[in-house]
Amino acid sequence: MGLTLDELRDGDKTMQVNGLGVLVGEQDSHYTEGIEVDYIDDYRGKGLVINTGHSC
């Protein structure tokens, strides 16, 4: 069983990023261009890092 943070709804898109299944709402799909997902394990800790290429 995989980790699920939301359920698929009409209009949603699914994509694979570095082997990770990602569910994207229809209104947010333009944010996924160039997305990078990585897992880190270093002096800062462990966890997922998501880089969208967009500045905050």
Secondary structure, 3 states (H helix, E strand, C coil): CCCCCCCCCCCCEEEEECCEEEEECHHHHHHHCCCEEEEEEECCEEEEEEECCCCC
